[in-house]
């Protein structure tokens, strides 16, 4: 799922998230899976 640039809030790593803020609210688990 790496297609768009960081749209959501910044990750703890300092890199922009690959998932939109919408996916964040629905599945916050993506945060750890994104790595």
C-alpha positions as CSV (number, residue, x, y, z in Angstrom):
1,X,0.0,0.0,0.0
2,X,2.8,2.4,-0.7
3,X,1.4,4.6,-3.5
4,X,0.9,8.1,-2.1
5,X,3.0,10.5,-0.1
6,X,2.6,11.0,3.6
7,X,-1.0,12.3,4.0
8,X,-1.7,11.3,7.6
9,X,0.0,12.5,10.8
10,X,3.8,12.0,11.2
11,X,4.9,8.7,12.5
12,X,7.1,8.3,15.6
13,X,9.9,7.5,13.2
14,X,9.6,11.0,11.8
15,X,8.5,9.8,8.4
16,X,5.2,10.7,6.8
17,X,2.5,8.0,7.0
18,X,1.7,6.1,3.8
19,X,-1.9,5.8,4.8
20,X,-4.5,8.6,4.7
21,X,-5.9,10.0,7.9
22,X,-9.1,8.1,7.1
23,X,-7.4,4.7,7.4
24,X,-5.9,5.9,10.6
25,X,-9.2,6.4,12.3
26,X,-10.6,3.1,11.0
27,X,-7.5,1.0,11.5
28,X,-4.9,2.6,13.8
29,X,-3.1,-0.8,13.7
30,X,-1.8,0.2,10.2
31,X,0.6,2.5,12.1
32,X,2.7,-0.4,13.3
33,X,2.1,-2.4,10.1
34,X,3.3,0.5,7.9
35,X,6.9,-0.1,9.1
